[in-house]
Amino acid sequence: MDTITVTILEPEAEKELDKLENQKLIKIEKPKKAKKKPLQFGSMKGLVLYMADDFDAPLEDFGEYM
């Protein structure tokens, strides 16, 4: 294994590294997310504010396939 030399300018940081040198690494787990409530019928009511009058009309680009 190669040795890496690090120069630390602040003495406080050097003290902290000396403390951490002999400690084991631990895995930090992400906090668990709260369960989402299931969607209920009608919960999205009022979301669409505008829809064109010809929304269901066939598109001109697909005319040859119809």
N, C-alpha and C positions, 0 to 999 in steps of 0.2 A: 504494500500500500504506500502511495506517495504521501509525503508530509507537506502540509501547506502551512506557511507562516503568515500569521495575521498580525498587523500592527494596530493596536488600539490606542487612541489618543486620550480617552478619558479614563482615569483610574477607577471610577465607579463602575464602568462597563466591564473592566477587567475583573473586578471583584464578583460581579454577577456571573460572568462566565466561569469563574473558578467554582462558584456554588453549583452551577448547573452541570459541571463536568462529570460528577460522580452520580448524577441522578439518572434513572431510567426514563426512556421516552414512553409516554402514554398516548393512547389514541383518544382524541376528543371526538365524541359523536355529535352529529347535528341534532338540534332539538327536534323532537317529533312534531309533525304538523297535526293540528286538530282535524278531526274528521269533518269532512264537508257534509252539509245537510243535503239530502237528495232533493232534486228539483221537484216542485209540485206543479200540477196542472194549472196553468194560468199565471205562473210566476213571471213570465216574460211579457205579459200584457202591457201594451202601451210602448213597447220598445221601438217598433217601426213607426216612424212619424209620417213618412211619405212613401207612396208606391205609385209608379206611373200607371196611367189608365190602360196602356197596352202591354202591361207586364207579361200576360199570358200569350200574347200574340206571337206567332212563329217568326223567327228571325229570317231576314232576306238571304243571309249567307247559306242557310241550309235548305233553301227552296228546291234545289235540284235533287235532294235526297228524299223529299217528301212526296 
